[in-house]
Amino acid sequence: MLLLGLTPAEIAGLVIGLLVGITFHEFSHALVADRLGDHQPRAMGRVSLNPLRHLDPLGTVLLVLVGFGWGRPVLVNPAALRGGREGMAMVAAAGPVANVVMALVLALVFRVLEAAGLDGTVAVVVGTAVFLNLLLAILNFIPIPPLDGYNVLLAFLPVRWVLTVQRYAQWGIVLLVLLLILPGGPLRWLFSLAQPLTRALLGT
């Protein structure tokens, strides 16, 4: 997803989608962790809807340029969470679930505006924001570290498997990059799902 060649409306949609998507994603991680007993995110000011507390400069730039990026991670102490591995899975899933919810909310806004005589430029802005939130959700549900799907997966693995998987977690980012740059790689196919899902939500 390159800025080059995008219209001003599409760029505006990317900016809005990033601000909303990453903010609610990281806020949801922090809120669920806080509710499950780990108050470190609150002490660090992460239970907040202020985008400046959640945006990571490099991660934001990369998400816009190549469709792969991140917000500033919320630090969570699994030992402080009620529910053990299941609690950590709930914290991890909260982020991408928040992006799905935001995509649904934005799609509803799109349909309301459309019924009221939606301006074409506004349609592109809102539609792009919907697309980006779906992309964030799909990306973060991938079960490869350091993405959220990895911590969700750990909750369902036998303990002996968890210990083995964790030994190789440090190589997760390398694996992600390789899967991303491979021509016709599975990540590119997975990301392409965001477009038909966006059209379905918008009814276009």
N, C-alpha and C positions, 0 to 999 in steps of 0.2 A: 504494500500500500504506500505508494510514493506521493509526496506532496506535488511533485512535478506533474503538471497536466490536470490537476484538480481545479474545479471552479471555486470561486470565493465562498459559495454556499456550502460546498463539500468540506472545505477547510474549516469553516465555522462549525459545521456539524461534528468534525473530528475534535475540535477544541472543546466544544460543549460535551460531547460524548466522553472524552477523556476526563474532564473535570468531574462530571457526574459519576461516571463509571468507576474510576479509581477511588474517588472519595467514599462512595457508598460501599465499595468492595472492602477497603481497609477498615472503615468505620464498623462494618458488620463483624469482621474478625475481632476487633477490639471489644465490641459490645457483648458478643457471645462469650468471649473469654472472661470478661468482667462478671457476667451473670453466672458463669460456672465456677467462680471462685478465685480466678487469677486477676488481681487488681493492678498488676504492673502496667498493662496498657493504659488504664485510666491515669495512673501516676505520671505516665509519660505524655499525657495529653492526647492520646489517640482515640479516646471515645469522644470524637468531635466530628462535625460536618464541615470543618474548615479545610478546604482543599490543600492549603499550604502545609498542613500537618501530615499529609499522606502522599503527595507527589514526589517521585524520584526523578530528578532531571534527566539522567541518562535513560532510564526505563521508559519515560514518556516519549523522548525523542525516537528511540528505537521502535516503539509501538507504532508511531506514526509512519516511520520510514519503511519498516519491513514487516509490520504486523506482529511483532514479537517484542514484548516489553513488560514492565512491572511497575507497581507502586512501591513506596517505602515500606518494607515488611514490618508487620506488627510483631514485636517480640513477645512470645508466650512461654510461660513456664508450665510444661505438661504436668509436672508433679503437683502443681497447685490447683489443677482442674478437677472438679468432681466428674467421675465417670471414667477416669483413666484414658485408655486409647480411644474409647468411644467419644469422650468429651473432646479430645483433640480433633477427632474427625468432624465433630459438629462445628468447632471453631474454623477448621479448614474449609468445610463446605459452605459456611456462611458467606464467604466472599463471592464465589461464582453464583450462588443462589441469589444474592443481592443484585448481581448484574442481570440475571434473567428477569427479576422483578422490575428493575429499572427499564429494561427493554419493553416489558409489557405495559408499564405506565406510560412510557413515551409513545408507544404504538397507539394507546388509547387517546393520548393527546392529539396524535396525528389524525385519527379518525374523527375526533370531535371537530378539529379545525377544518378537516376536509368537508364535513357536513355543513360547516358554516361558510364555505367558499374559500378553501385554503389557497393561499398564494403559492405559486410554484417554487419560489426561493425558500420559503418557510418549510415547504414539504421536503425539499432536499436536505435542509439543515436537520430537521427532526428525524427523517429517515436514515441519514448517516449516523446520527447519535444512537438510533436503535441498532443499526448494524454493528457499531463498535462495541456496544454492551454485550451483544450476542457473541462477538468475537472474543471479548474478555472472558466470558463464561466458558466457552469452548476451550480456549487456551488453558484456563486454570483448572479445568476438570481432567486434564491429561495427567495420568498417574506416574509422572516422572519428576523426581526432585529437581529444583526446589518448588515446583508448582503444587497447588492445593490438593490436587487429585492424589498426589503421593501420600499425604497424611491421611486422606480418606481411605485409601487402599490399605494402609498399615493396620487400620482397625479391624479388618476382615481377614488378615493373614494369621496363621498359627505363629506363636511366639518364636519358635525356632527359625521360621522363615523371616520374621521381622529382623532378627539379629543379622542374618545373612544379607538381606536387602540393604540394611543400614550401612553395612561395610562398603557398599559400592555407591552410596548416595552422593559422594563427592564428585562422581563422574556424570551426574545427571545433566548438568548444564552442557557438558561436551556432547552428550547424546542428543540433547535437544537441538543444538546448533547443527549437528550433522544431519538430523532428520529434516531440519528446516531448509538446508541448502541443497539437499539431494534433489535432482530433477525428478518431478513426479513423486516426491516423497510423501509419506502418509500424513505428515502435518499439513502440507499444502492442501491435500484432499480434505482433511478435517476442517481446516479454516474455510474452505470453499462452501461448507454447509451453512455458513452465516448468511450468505446471499439469499438462497431460497427461503430460509427461515424468516429473514427480514421481509421478503415479499409476502410471505404468508401472513405475518402479523399485520402488515400494513394494508393487505388486501389489494396489492398492486400487481 
